[in-house]
């Protein structure tokens, strides 16, 4: 949805599929895949969503990007593996607290449609679940994030204020602690590129214009 919206506005979009179901592929291979897909494109705005927060900065460390937008993304710190991120950020207690305030009992399995895609149109959410879900191999979770510092690229964080998977209070705190600035916010669940593609495209264009 977002890619189509951006293309309709005259932008080129590169959206490679990462080798997430490849048992031999880690963050290095994920980054290689994106860099290869970028090829000779210039004037880049790299958008990193969710677990892509570990890959997006690595891409920006290897290519000349004008902007990195972290979209409801995990924010790594040097030496931290993706597997350590959950405990290091206090995700578990934060999520339990957010669920409790929503009236969800601890241990309840809500399912992806309720937890991740509740603000996405039902037909689009069903299509996404049926056609785009892939198995995530555990390989990337065990190795440290390899950068010593954040890449030298202008960075913005755009969070979804209605996400149940990464609750807003948790995301605000994590972004502030790890990136040193407050995130911008827009409506949406964990996947605003599906439920709010026009507003997201507006936000990305505004970020690019403001450089």
C-alpha positions as CSV (number, residue, x, y, z in Angstrom):
1,X,0.0,0.0,0.0
2,X,2.7,2.5,1.0
3,X,4.9,1.6,-2.0
4,X,2.0,2.2,-4.4
5,X,1.2,5.5,-2.8
6,X,4.8,6.6,-3.1
7,X,5.1,5.5,-6.7
8,X,1.9,7.4,-7.6
9,X,3.7,10.5,-6.3
10,X,6.6,9.9,-8.6
11,X,9.1,8.3,-6.2
12,X,11.1,5.2,-6.9
13,X,10.6,2.5,-4.2
14,X,13.0,-0.4,-3.4
15,X,11.4,-3.0,-1.1
16,X,13.5,-6.1,-1.1
17,X,12.4,-9.3,0.7
18,X,15.0,-10.1,3.4
19,X,16.2,-13.8,3.7
20,X,14.4,-14.1,7.0
21,X,13.6,-17.8,6.5
22,X,17.2,-18.7,5.6
23,X,18.9,-20.4,8.5
24,X,22.3,-19.3,7.3
25,X,21.4,-15.6,7.0
26,X,22.1,-13.0,9.8
27,X,22.1,-9.2,9.9
28,X,25.1,-9.1,7.5
29,X,23.2,-11.0,4.9
30,X,20.1,-8.9,5.5
31,X,22.1,-5.8,4.9
32,X,23.8,-7.3,1.8
33,X,20.3,-8.0,0.3
34,X,19.2,-4.4,0.8
35,X,22.4,-2.8,-0.5
36,X,22.3,-5.0,-3.6
37,X,18.7,-4.0,-4.2
38,X,19.6,-0.3,-3.9
39,X,22.2,-0.6,-6.6
40,X,23.0,2.7,-8.1
41,X,20.0,4.6,-6.7
42,X,20.8,7.9,-5.0
43,X,18.9,10.4,-2.9
44,X,18.0,7.6,-0.5
45,X,15.5,7.7,2.3
46,X,15.9,4.4,4.2
47,X,12.7,3.3,6.1
48,X,13.3,0.6,8.7
49,X,10.2,-1.0,10.2
50,X,10.0,-3.2,13.3
51,X,12.9,-5.7,13.3
52,X,14.2,-3.8,10.4
53,X,15.5,-1.3,12.9
54,X,18.5,-3.6,13.3
55,X,19.2,-3.6,9.5
56,X,18.4,0.0,8.5
57,X,21.3,1.6,10.3
58,X,23.7,-1.0,8.9
59,X,22.5,-0.1,5.4
60,X,23.1,3.6,6.1
61,X,26.6,2.7,7.3
62,X,27.3,1.2,3.8
63,X,25.5,3.5,1.4
64,X,25.1,7.3,1.1
65,X,21.6,7.9,2.5
66,X,20.0,11.3,2.9
67,X,17.7,10.2,5.8
68,X,17.0,7.2,8.0
69,X,13.4,6.9,9.2
70,X,12.8,4.3,12.0
71,X,9.1,3.3,11.6
72,X,7.8,1.7,14.8
73,X,11.2,0.0,14.8
74,X,13.5,-1.7,17.4
75,X,16.4,0.6,18.2
76,X,19.7,-1.3,18.8
77,X,22.7,-0.2,20.7
78,X,26.3,-1.3,20.0
79,X,27.1,-4.8,21.0
80,X,23.5,-5.8,21.7
81,X,22.0,-8.8,19.8
82,X,18.4,-8.7,18.7
83,X,17.8,-11.5,21.1
84,X,19.0,-9.4,24.0
85,X,16.9,-6.3,23.0
86,X,13.7,-7.6,24.6
87,X,15.1,-7.9,28.1
88,X,17.5,-4.9,27.8
89,X,14.6,-2.5,27.0
90,X,12.2,-3.9,29.6
91,X,9.8,-4.9,26.9
92,X,8.1,-7.8,28.8
93,X,7.0,-5.8,31.9
94,X,6.0,-2.8,29.7
95,X,3.9,-5.0,27.4
96,X,2.2,-6.7,30.4
97,X,1.4,-3.3,31.9
98,X,-0.1,-2.1,28.6
99,X,-2.1,-5.3,28.1
100,X,-3.4,-5.0,31.7
101,X,-4.6,-1.5,31.1
102,X,-6.4,-2.8,28.0
103,X,-8.1,-5.4,30.0
104,X,-6.2,-8.3,28.5
105,X,-5.3,-11.1,31.0
106,X,-1.6,-12.1,31.3
107,X,-0.8,-15.0,29.0
108,X,-3.7,-14.3,26.6
109,X,-2.8,-15.2,23.0
110,X,-4.6,-12.5,21.0
111,X,-3.3,-13.5,17.6
112,X,-1.8,-11.2,15.0
113,X,-5.0,-9.7,13.7
114,X,-5.8,-8.3,17.1
115,X,-2.3,-7.6,18.3
116,X,-0.5,-6.3,15.2
117,X,-3.2,-5.5,12.5
118,X,-6.2,-4.3,14.5
119,X,-6.2,-0.9,12.8
120,X,-5.7,-2.4,9.3
121,X,-8.8,-2.9,7.0
122,X,-10.0,-6.5,7.6
123,X,-9.7,-7.6,4.0
124,X,-6.2,-6.2,3.7
125,X,-5.1,-7.7,7.0
126,X,-6.4,-11.1,5.9
127,X,-4.6,-10.8,2.6
128,X,-1.4,-9.9,4.4
129,X,-1.6,-12.8,6.8
130,X,-2.4,-15.2,3.9
131,X,0.2,-14.1,1.4
132,X,3.1,-12.3,3.1
133,X,3.8,-14.2,6.4
134,X,7.1,-16.0,6.5
135,X,9.0,-18.0,9.1
136,X,11.7,-16.1,10.9
137,X,14.9,-18.1,11.4
138,X,16.6,-17.6,14.7
139,X,20.1,-16.9,13.3
140,X,20.1,-13.0,13.5
141,X,19.0,-13.0,17.1
142,X,22.2,-14.4,18.5
143,X,24.9,-12.1,17.2
144,X,25.7,-8.6,18.5
145,X,24.7,-5.6,16.4
146,X,28.1,-4.8,14.8
147,X,28.3,-0.9,14.7
148,X,30.2,1.0,17.4
149,X,28.1,4.1,16.9
150,X,24.9,5.2,15.2
151,X,25.7,5.9,11.5
152,X,26.2,9.5,10.5
153,X,22.9,10.0,8.8
154,X,19.9,12.3,9.8
155,X,17.5,10.1,11.7
156,X,13.8,10.4,12.5
157,X,11.6,8.1,14.5
158,X,7.9,7.8,13.6
159,X,5.8,5.6,15.9
160,X,2.3,4.3,15.7
161,X,0.3,5.6,18.7
162,X,-2.2,2.7,18.6
163,X,0.2,-0.2,18.4
164,X,-0.5,-3.0,20.8
165,X,2.6,-5.1,20.1
166,X,5.1,-2.2,20.8
167,X,3.0,-0.1,23.2
168,X,3.3,3.7,22.8
169,X,4.6,4.4,26.4
170,X,7.3,1.8,25.9
171,X,8.3,3.1,22.5
172,X,8.5,6.7,23.7
173,X,10.8,5.8,26.5
174,X,13.0,3.5,24.4
175,X,13.4,6.0,21.6
176,X,14.2,8.8,24.0
177,X,16.7,6.7,26.0
178,X,18.5,5.2,22.9
179,X,18.3,8.0,20.3
180,X,18.1,11.0,22.5
181,X,15.0,12.6,21.0
182,X,11.3,12.3,21.2
183,X,9.6,10.2,18.4
184,X,7.0,11.7,16.1
185,X,3.6,10.0,16.2
186,X,0.8,9.0,13.8
187,X,-2.3,6.8,14.1
188,X,-2.0,3.2,13.3
189,X,-1.3,-0.3,14.6
190,X,2.1,-2.1,14.2
191,X,1.9,-1.8,10.4
192,X,0.8,1.8,9.5
193,X,2.1,1.3,5.9
194,X,-1.0,-0.9,5.5
195,X,-3.7,0.9,7.4
196,X,-2.5,4.5,6.8
197,X,-0.4,4.6,3.6
198,X,-1.4,8.1,2.6
199,X,-0.6,9.7,5.9
200,X,2.6,7.8,6.1
201,X,3.6,8.9,2.6
202,X,2.8,12.5,3.6
203,X,5.1,12.1,6.7
204,X,8.0,10.7,4.7
205,X,7.7,13.4,2.0
206,X,7.6,16.1,4.8
207,X,10.8,14.6,6.3
208,X,12.5,14.6,3.0
209,X,11.5,18.2,2.2
210,X,12.7,19.4,5.6
211,X,16.3,18.2,5.0
